[in-house]
Amino acid sequence: THQPTGSQHQAALINSIMKQARKLDRALVAKACSSFRSRIQHVIDAEGGWIK
């Protein structure tokens, strides 16, 4: 039997991720992206500790 190459596995993984990404609600993605910087800043301020 033919074994897929590493690049074929990578292409299949990328295609699978893109398929699932297209299913995500755009408003939810936009909200997550817009709040990312402030969430990261909270982690920095907490010096990597627990944040709410």
CHARMM-style PDB file with segment names, atoms N, HN, CA, C and O in Angstrom:
ATOM      1  N   THR     1       0.837  -1.196   0.000  1.00  0.00      PROA
ATOM      2  CA  THR     1       0.000   0.000   0.000  1.00  0.00      PROA
ATOM      3  C   THR     1       0.871   1.244   0.000  1.00  0.00      PROA
ATOM      4  O   THR     1       2.014   1.227   0.458  1.00  0.00      PROA
ATOM      5  N   HSD     2       0.318   2.299  -0.512  1.00  0.00      PROA
ATOM      6  HN  HSD     2      -0.611   2.313  -0.884  1.00  0.00      PROA
ATOM      7  CA  HSD     2       1.031   3.576  -0.589  1.00  0.00      PROA
ATOM      8  C   HSD     2       0.896   4.337   0.730  1.00  0.00      PROA
ATOM      9  O   HSD     2      -0.210   4.536   1.232  1.00  0.00      PROA
ATOM     10  N   GLN     3       2.012   4.750   1.273  1.00  0.00      PROA
ATOM     11  HN  GLN     3       2.910   4.588   0.865  1.00  0.00      PROA
ATOM     12  CA  GLN     3       2.008   5.525   2.522  1.00  0.00      PROA
ATOM     13  C   GLN     3       2.052   7.015   2.185  1.00  0.00      PROA
ATOM     14  O   GLN     3       2.877   7.433   1.374  1.00  0.00      PROA
ATOM     15  N   PRO     4       1.183   7.822   2.791  1.00  0.00      PROA
ATOM     16  CA  PRO     4       1.228   9.268   2.554  1.00  0.00      PROA
ATOM     17  C   PRO     4       2.554   9.854   3.033  1.00  0.00      PROA
ATOM     18  O   PRO     4       3.133   9.394   4.017  1.00  0.00      PROA
ATOM     19  N   THR     5       3.018  10.868   2.325  1.00  0.00      PROA
ATOM     20  HN  THR     5       2.547  11.242   1.525  1.00  0.00      PROA
ATOM     21  CA  THR     5       4.247  11.551   2.724  1.00  0.00      PROA
ATOM     22  C   THR     5       3.934  12.565   3.814  1.00  0.00      PROA
ATOM     23  O   THR     5       2.771  12.851   4.099  1.00  0.00      PROA
ATOM     24  N   GLY     6       4.983  13.100   4.416  1.00  0.00      PROA
ATOM     25  HN  GLY     6       5.927  12.867   4.185  1.00  0.00      PROA
ATOM     26  CA  GLY     6       4.796  14.126   5.438  1.00  0.00      PROA
ATOM     27  C   GLY     6       4.057  15.332   4.897  1.00  0.00      PROA
ATOM     28  O   GLY     6       3.204  15.899   5.580  1.00  0.00      PROA
ATOM     29  N   SER     7       4.379  15.731   3.664  1.00  0.00      PROA
ATOM     30  HN  SER     7       5.072  15.271   3.109  1.00  0.00      PROA
ATOM     31  CA  SER     7       3.706  16.898   3.086  1.00  0.00      PROA
ATOM     32  C   SER     7       2.236  16.600   2.800  1.00  0.00      PROA
ATOM     33  O   SER     7       1.400  17.501   2.860  1.00  0.00      PROA
ATOM     34  N   GLN     8       1.915  15.335   2.488  1.00  0.00      PROA
ATOM     35  HN  GLN     8       2.595  14.603   2.439  1.00  0.00      PROA
ATOM     36  CA  GLN     8       0.512  14.972   2.284  1.00  0.00      PROA
ATOM     37  C   GLN     8      -0.256  15.002   3.604  1.00  0.00      PROA
ATOM     38  O   GLN     8      -1.412  15.423   3.647  1.00  0.00      PROA
ATOM     39  N   HSD     9       0.392  14.556   4.679  1.00  0.00      PROA
ATOM     40  HN  HSD     9       1.331  14.215   4.645  1.00  0.00      PROA
ATOM     41  CA  HSD     9      -0.230  14.632   6.004  1.00  0.00      PROA
ATOM     42  C   HSD     9      -0.458  16.090   6.390  1.00  0.00      PROA
ATOM     43  O   HSD     9      -1.514  16.441   6.916  1.00  0.00      PROA
ATOM     44  N   GLN    10       0.537  16.935   6.127  1.00  0.00      PROA
ATOM     45  HN  GLN    10       1.395  16.650   5.700  1.00  0.00      PROA
ATOM     46  CA  GLN    10       0.427  18.352   6.458  1.00  0.00      PROA
ATOM     47  C   GLN    10      -0.710  18.996   5.668  1.00  0.00      PROA
ATOM     48  O   GLN    10      -1.501  19.754   6.229  1.00  0.00      PROA
ATOM     49  N   ALA    11      -0.796  18.702   4.379  1.00  0.00      PROA
ATOM     50  HN  ALA    11      -0.153  18.086   3.924  1.00  0.00      PROA
ATOM     51  CA  ALA    11      -1.864  19.262   3.553  1.00  0.00      PROA
ATOM     52  C   ALA    11      -3.231  18.807   4.053  1.00  0.00      PROA
ATOM     53  O   ALA    11      -4.170  19.602   4.093  1.00  0.00      PROA
ATOM     54  N   ALA    12      -3.350  17.543   4.432  1.00  0.00      PROA
ATOM     55  HN  ALA    12      -2.587  16.898   4.400  1.00  0.00      PROA
ATOM     56  CA  ALA    12      -4.626  17.034   4.947  1.00  0.00      PROA
ATOM     57  C   ALA    12      -4.997  17.721   6.252  1.00  0.00      PROA
ATOM     58  O   ALA    12      -6.162  18.052   6.475  1.00  0.00      PROA
ATOM     59  N   LEU    13      -4.006  17.934   7.117  1.00  0.00      PROA
ATOM     60  HN  LEU    13      -3.060  17.665   6.937  1.00  0.00      PROA
ATOM     61  CA  LEU    13      -4.258  18.617   8.389  1.00  0.00      PROA
ATOM     62  C   LEU    13      -4.711  20.050   8.150  1.00  0.00      PROA
ATOM     63  O   LEU    13      -5.684  20.506   8.752  1.00  0.00      PROA
ATOM     64  N   ILE    14      -4.008  20.761   7.273  1.00  0.00      PROA
ATOM     65  HN  ILE    14      -3.218  20.391   6.784  1.00  0.00      PROA
ATOM     66  CA  ILE    14      -4.376  22.148   6.962  1.00  0.00      PROA
ATOM     67  C   ILE    14      -5.785  22.205   6.390  1.00  0.00      PROA
ATOM     68  O   ILE    14      -6.577  23.063   6.781  1.00  0.00      PROA
ATOM     69  N   ASN    15      -6.106  21.303   5.469  1.00  0.00      PROA
ATOM     70  HN  ASN    15      -5.462  20.606   5.151  1.00  0.00      PROA
ATOM     71  CA  ASN    15      -7.452  21.279   4.890  1.00  0.00      PROA
ATOM     72  C   ASN    15      -8.512  21.019   5.949  1.00  0.00      PROA
ATOM     73  O   ASN    15      -9.578  21.634   5.923  1.00  0.00      PROA
ATOM     74  N   SER    16      -8.232  20.119   6.875  1.00  0.00      PROA
ATOM     75  HN  SER    16      -7.366  19.619   6.896  1.00  0.00      PROA
ATOM     76  CA  SER    16      -9.176  19.813   7.947  1.00  0.00      PROA
ATOM     77  C   SER    16      -9.384  21.017   8.863  1.00  0.00      PROA
ATOM     78  O   SER    16     -10.513  21.329   9.242  1.00  0.00      PROA
ATOM     79  N   ILE    17      -8.291  21.689   9.214  1.00  0.00      PROA
ATOM     80  HN  ILE    17      -7.375  21.435   8.905  1.00  0.00      PROA
ATOM     81  CA  ILE    17      -8.383  22.878  10.070  1.00  0.00      PROA
ATOM     82  C   ILE    17      -9.173  23.973   9.366  1.00  0.00      PROA
ATOM     83  O   ILE    17     -10.036  24.602   9.978  1.00  0.00      PROA
ATOM     84  N   MET    18      -8.889  24.206   8.097  1.00  0.00      PROA
ATOM     85  HN  MET    18      -8.188  23.695   7.600  1.00  0.00      PROA
ATOM     86  CA  MET    18      -9.598  25.250   7.352  1.00  0.00      PROA
ATOM     87  C   MET    18     -11.089  24.934   7.245  1.00  0.00      PROA
ATOM     88  O   MET    18     -11.923  25.834   7.346  1.00  0.00      PROA
ATOM     89  N   LYS    19     -11.426  23.666   7.041  1.00  0.00      PROA
ATOM     90  HN  LYS    19     -10.749  22.935   6.959  1.00  0.00      PROA
ATOM     91  CA  LYS    19     -12.833  23.263   6.957  1.00  0.00      PROA
ATOM     92  C   LYS    19     -13.560  23.596   8.256  1.00  0.00      PROA
ATOM     93  O   LYS    19     -14.670  24.130   8.230  1.00  0.00      PROA
ATOM     94  N   GLN    20     -12.939  23.284   9.388  1.00  0.00      PROA
ATOM     95  HN  GLN    20     -12.038  22.851   9.409  1.00  0.00      PROA
ATOM     96  CA  GLN    20     -13.555  23.571  10.680  1.00  0.00      PROA
ATOM     97  C   GLN    20     -13.589  25.069  10.963  1.00  0.00      PROA
ATOM     98  O   GLN    20     -14.559  25.572  11.530  1.00  0.00      PROA
ATOM     99  N   ALA    21     -12.533  25.784  10.570  1.00  0.00      PROA
ATOM    100  HN  ALA    21     -11.745  25.375  10.109  1.00  0.00      PROA
ATOM    101  CA  ALA    21     -12.477  27.231  10.798  1.00  0.00      PROA
ATOM    102  C   ALA    21     -13.607  27.940  10.058  1.00  0.00      PROA
ATOM    103  O   ALA    21     -14.181  28.902  10.567  1.00  0.00      PROA
ATOM    104  N   ARG    22     -13.925  27.460   8.853  1.00  0.00      PROA
ATOM    105  HN  ARG    22     -13.459  26.678   8.439  1.00  0.00      PROA
ATOM    106  CA  ARG    22     -15.014  28.081   8.082  1.00  0.00      PROA
ATOM    107  C   ARG    22     -16.370  27.892   8.760  1.00  0.00      PROA
ATOM    108  O   ARG    22     -17.309  28.632   8.470  1.00  0.00      PROA
ATOM    109  N   LYS    23     -16.485  26.923   9.649  1.00  0.00      PROA
ATOM    110  HN  LYS    23     -15.721  26.322   9.885  1.00  0.00      PROA
ATOM    111  CA  LYS    23     -17.743  26.671  10.360  1.00  0.00      PROA
ATOM    112  C   LYS    23     -17.928  27.583  11.572  1.00  0.00      PROA
ATOM    113  O   LYS    23     -19.030  27.676  12.114  1.00  0.00      PROA
ATOM    114  N   LEU    24     -16.855  28.259  12.002  1.00  0.00      PROA
ATOM    115  HN  LEU    24     -15.960  28.183  11.562  1.00  0.00      PROA
ATOM    116  CA  LEU    24     -16.936  29.100  13.197  1.00  0.00      PROA
ATOM    117  C   LEU    24     -17.818  30.316  12.945  1.00  0.00      PROA
ATOM    118  O   LEU    24     -17.829  30.878  11.850  1.00  0.00      PROA
ATOM    119  N   ASP    25     -18.548  30.707  13.964  1.00  0.00      PROA
ATOM    120  HN  ASP    25     -18.540  30.251  14.854  1.00  0.00      PROA
ATOM    121  CA  ASP    25     -19.381  31.900  13.890  1.00  0.00      PROA
ATOM    122  C   ASP    25     -18.481  33.132  13.790  1.00  0.00      PROA
ATOM    123  O   ASP    25     -17.634  33.351  14.656  1.00  0.00      PROA
ATOM    124  N   ARG    26     -18.658  33.930  12.752  1.00  0.00      PROA
ATOM    125  HN  ARG    26     -19.347  33.753  12.049  1.00  0.00      PROA
ATOM    126  CA  ARG    26     -17.780  35.086  12.514  1.00  0.00      PROA
ATOM    127  C   ARG    26     -17.843  36.110  13.644  1.00  0.00      PROA
ATOM    128  O   ARG    26     -16.823  36.701  13.998  1.00  0.00      PROA
ATOM    129  N   ALA    27     -19.008  36.322  14.204  1.00  0.00      PROA
ATOM    130  HN  ALA    27     -19.837  35.841  13.916  1.00  0.00      PROA
ATOM    131  CA  ALA    27     -19.139  37.285  15.302  1.00  0.00      PROA
ATOM    132  C   ALA    27     -18.360  36.816  16.525  1.00  0.00      PROA
ATOM    133  O   ALA    27     -17.725  37.622  17.205  1.00  0.00      PROA
ATOM    134  N   LEU    28     -18.405  35.531  16.804  1.00  0.00      PROA
ATOM    135  HN  LEU    28     -18.921  34.876  16.251  1.00  0.00      PROA
ATOM    136  CA  LEU    28     -17.665  34.979  17.935  1.00  0.00      PROA
ATOM    137  C   LEU    28     -16.157  35.124  17.718  1.00  0.00      PROA
ATOM    138  O   LEU    28     -15.426  35.480  18.643  1.00  0.00      PROA
ATOM    139  N   VAL    29     -15.695  34.850  16.501  1.00  0.00      PROA
ATOM    140  HN  VAL    29     -16.289  34.562  15.750  1.00  0.00      PROA
ATOM    141  CA  VAL    29     -14.273  34.996  16.182  1.00  0.00      PROA
ATOM    142  C   VAL    29     -13.853  36.460  16.314  1.00  0.00      PROA
ATOM    143  O   VAL    29     -12.794  36.751  16.870  1.00  0.00      PROA
ATOM    144  N   ALA    30     -14.665  37.372  15.812  1.00  0.00      PROA
ATOM    145  HN  ALA    30     -15.526  37.135  15.361  1.00  0.00      PROA
ATOM    146  CA  ALA    30     -14.352  38.796  15.903  1.00  0.00      PROA
ATOM    147  C   ALA    30     -14.264  39.240  17.357  1.00  0.00      PROA
ATOM    148  O   ALA    30     -13.368  40.002  17.719  1.00  0.00      PROA
ATOM    149  N   LYS    31     -15.184  38.771  18.189  1.00  0.00      PROA
ATOM    150  HN  LYS    31     -15.912  38.152  17.895  1.00  0.00      PROA
ATOM    151  CA  LYS    31     -15.169  39.128  19.609  1.00  0.00      PROA
ATOM    152  C   LYS    31     -13.915  38.586  20.288  1.00  0.00      PROA
ATOM    153  O   LYS    31     -13.270  39.296  21.060  1.00  0.00      PROA
ATOM    154  N   ALA    32     -13.569  37.338  20.004  1.00  0.00      PROA
ATOM    155  HN  ALA    32     -14.092  36.762  19.376  1.00  0.00      PROA
ATOM    156  CA  ALA    32     -12.371  36.733  20.602  1.00  0.00      PROA
ATOM    157  C   ALA    32     -11.114  37.485  20.179  1.00  0.00      PROA
ATOM    158  O   ALA    32     -10.229  37.737  20.997  1.00  0.00      PROA
ATOM    159  N   CYS    33     -11.041  37.839  18.910  1.00  0.00      PROA
ATOM    160  HN  CYS    33     -11.760  37.634  18.245  1.00  0.00      PROA
ATOM    161  CA  CYS    33      -9.864  38.566  18.412  1.00  0.00      PROA
ATOM    162  C   CYS    33      -9.770  39.958  19.021  1.00  0.00      PROA
ATOM    163  O   CYS    33      -8.676  40.411  19.357  1.00  0.00      PROA
ATOM    164  N   SER    34     -10.898  40.641  19.166  1.00  0.00      PROA
ATOM    165  HN  SER    34     -11.786  40.273  18.893  1.00  0.00      PROA
ATOM    166  CA  SER    34     -10.867  42.005  19.695  1.00  0.00      PROA
ATOM    167  C   SER    34     -10.502  42.040  21.173  1.00  0.00      PROA
ATOM    168  O   SER    34      -9.980  43.046  21.653  1.00  0.00      PROA
ATOM    169  N   SER    35     -10.767  40.960  21.900  1.00  0.00      PROA
ATOM    170  HN  SER    35     -11.192  40.142  21.510  1.00  0.00      PROA
ATOM    171  CA  SER    35     -10.446  40.950  23.327  1.00  0.00      PROA
ATOM    172  C   SER    35      -9.094  40.306  23.624  1.00  0.00      PROA
ATOM    173  O   SER    35      -8.675  40.255  24.781  1.00  0.00      PROA
ATOM    174  N   PHE    36      -8.410  39.814  22.596  1.00  0.00      PROA
ATOM    175  HN  PHE    36      -8.751  39.855  21.657  1.00  0.00      PROA
ATOM    176  CA  PHE    36      -7.159  39.080  22.794  1.00  0.00      PROA
ATOM    177  C   PHE    36      -6.093  39.925  23.474  1.00  0.00      PROA
ATOM    178  O   PHE    36      -5.470  39.474  24.435  1.00  0.00      PROA
ATOM    179  N   ARG    37      -5.872  41.148  22.987  1.00  0.00      PROA
ATOM    180  HN  ARG    37      -6.377  41.514  22.206  1.00  0.00      PROA
ATOM    181  CA  ARG    37      -4.811  41.989  23.545  1.00  0.00      PROA
ATOM    182  C   ARG    37      -5.033  42.265  25.028  1.00  0.00      PROA
ATOM    183  O   ARG    37      -4.092  42.180  25.817  1.00  0.00      PROA
ATOM    184  N   SER    38      -6.258  42.592  25.416  1.00  0.00      PROA
ATOM    185  HN  SER    38      -7.022  42.662  24.775  1.00  0.00      PROA
ATOM    186  CA  SER    38      -6.518  42.887  26.830  1.00  0.00      PROA
ATOM    187  C   SER    38      -6.355  41.637  27.692  1.00  0.00      PROA
ATOM    188  O   SER    38      -5.887  41.729  28.827  1.00  0.00      PROA
ATOM    189  N   ARG    39      -6.734  40.474  27.168  1.00  0.00      PROA
ATOM    190  HN  ARG    39      -7.114  40.399  26.246  1.00  0.00      PROA
ATOM    191  CA  ARG    39      -6.557  39.228  27.932  1.00  0.00      PROA
ATOM    192  C   ARG    39      -5.080  38.913  28.126  1.00  0.00      PROA
ATOM    193  O   ARG    39      -4.667  38.494  29.207  1.00  0.00      PROA
ATOM    194  N   ILE    40      -4.291  39.112  27.085  1.00  0.00      PROA
ATOM    195  HN  ILE    40      -4.626  39.452  26.206  1.00  0.00      PROA
ATOM    196  CA  ILE    40      -2.845  38.886  27.202  1.00  0.00      PROA
ATOM    197  C   ILE    40      -2.240  39.862  28.204  1.00  0.00      PROA
ATOM    198  O   ILE    40      -1.372  39.482  28.990  1.00  0.00      PROA
ATOM    199  N   GLN    41      -2.688  41.110  28.185  1.00  0.00      PROA
ATOM    200  HN  GLN    41      -3.394  41.418  27.547  1.00  0.00      PROA
ATOM    201  CA  GLN    41      -2.157  42.102  29.124  1.00  0.00      PROA
ATOM    202  C   GLN    41      -2.475  41.709  30.562  1.00  0.00      PROA
ATOM    203  O   GLN    41      -1.649  41.920  31.450  1.00  0.00      PROA
ATOM    204  N   HSD    42      -3.645  41.147  30.808  1.00  0.00      PROA
ATOM    205  HN  HSD    42      -4.317  40.976  30.087  1.00  0.00      PROA
ATOM    206  CA  HSD    42      -3.994  40.671  32.151  1.00  0.00      PROA
ATOM    207  C   HSD    42      -3.030  39.574  32.607  1.00  0.00      PROA
ATOM    208  O   HSD    42      -2.616  39.548  33.766  1.00  0.00      PROA
ATOM    209  N   VAL    43      -2.676  38.670  31.691  1.00  0.00      PROA
ATOM    210  HN  VAL    43      -3.012  38.692  30.749  1.00  0.00      PROA
ATOM    211  CA  VAL    43      -1.720  37.602  32.019  1.00  0.00      PROA
ATOM    212  C   VAL    43      -0.352  38.202  32.334  1.00  0.00      PROA
ATOM    213  O   VAL    43       0.305  37.786  33.288  1.00  0.00      PROA
ATOM    214  N   ILE    44       0.075  39.174  31.538  1.00  0.00      PROA
ATOM    215  HN  ILE    44      -0.459  39.512  30.763  1.00  0.00      PROA
ATOM    216  CA  ILE    44       1.361  39.842  31.776  1.00  0.00      PROA
ATOM    217  C   ILE    44       1.348  40.537  33.127  1.00  0.00      PROA
ATOM    218  O   ILE    44       2.293  40.409  33.905  1.00  0.00      PROA
ATOM    219  N   ASP    45       0.275  41.276  33.409  1.00  0.00      PROA
ATOM    220  HN  ASP    45      -0.493  41.380  32.777  1.00  0.00      PROA
ATOM    221  CA  ASP    45       0.162  41.988  34.688  1.00  0.00      PROA
ATOM    222  C   ASP    45       0.171  41.021  35.870  1.00  0.00      PROA
ATOM    223  O   ASP    45       0.686  41.349  36.939  1.00  0.00      PROA
ATOM    224  N   ALA    46      -0.396  39.833  35.680  1.00  0.00      PROA
ATOM    225  HN  ALA    46      -0.814  39.566  34.812  1.00  0.00      PROA
ATOM    226  CA  ALA    46      -0.440  38.826  36.748  1.00  0.00      PROA
ATOM    227  C   ALA    46       0.851  38.005  36.783  1.00  0.00      PROA
ATOM    228  O   ALA    46       0.960  37.039  37.539  1.00  0.00      PROA
ATOM    229  N   GLU    47       1.817  38.392  35.966  1.00  0.00      PROA
ATOM    230  HN  GLU    47       1.729  39.177  35.352  1.00  0.00      PROA
ATOM    231  CA  GLU    47       3.104  37.694  35.869  1.00  0.00      PROA
ATOM    232  C   GLU    47       2.908  36.199  35.625  1.00  0.00      PROA
ATOM    233  O   GLU    47       3.599  35.358  36.200  1.00  0.00      PROA
ATOM    234  N   GLY    48       1.949  35.897  34.758  1.00  0.00      PROA
ATOM    235  HN  GLY    48       1.388  36.580  34.291  1.00  0.00      PROA
ATOM    236  CA  GLY    48       1.698  34.511  34.384  1.00  0.00      PROA
ATOM    237  C   GLY    48       0.804  33.759  35.346  1.00  0.00      PROA
ATOM    238  O   GLY    48       0.506  32.586  35.124  1.00  0.00      PROA
ATOM    239  N   GLY    49       0.371  34.415  36.411  1.00  0.00      PROA
ATOM    240  HN  GLY    49       0.612  35.369  36.591  1.00  0.00      PROA
ATOM    241  CA  GLY    49      -0.491  33.754  37.389  1.00  0.00      PROA
ATOM    242  C   GLY    49      -1.931  33.681  36.925  1.00  0.00      PROA
ATOM    243  O   GLY    49      -2.251  34.009  35.782  1.00  0.00      PROA
ATOM    244  N   TRP    50      -2.789  33.249  37.823  1.00  0.00      PROA
ATOM    245  HN  TRP    50      -2.529  32.982  38.751  1.00  0.00      PROA
ATOM    246  CA  TRP    50      -4.207  33.057  37.540  1.00  0.00      PROA
ATOM    247  C   TRP    50      -4.889  34.381  37.250  1.00  0.00      PROA
ATOM    248  O   TRP    50      -4.653  35.372  37.941  1.00  0.00      PROA
ATOM    249  N   ILE    51      -5.741  34.398  36.220  1.00  0.00      PROA
ATOM    250  HN  ILE    51      -5.932  33.593  35.658  1.00  0.00      PROA
ATOM    251  CA  ILE    51      -6.566  35.570  35.920  1.00  0.00      PROA
ATOM    252  C   ILE    51      -8.008  35.111  35.778  1.00  0.00      PROA
ATOM    253  O   ILE    51      -8.270  33.932  35.540  1.00  0.00      PROA
ATOM    254  N   LYS    52      -8.938  36.039  35.925  1.00  0.00      PROA
ATOM    255  HN  LYS    52      -8.726  36.997  36.119  1.00  0.00      PROA
ATOM    256  CA  LYS    52     -10.360  35.730  35.728  1.00  0.00      PROA
ATOM    257  C   LYS    52     -10.727  35.934  34.289  1.00  0.00      PROA
ATOM    258  OT1 LYS    52     -11.880  35.728  33.911  1.00  0.00      PROA
TER     259      LYS     52
END
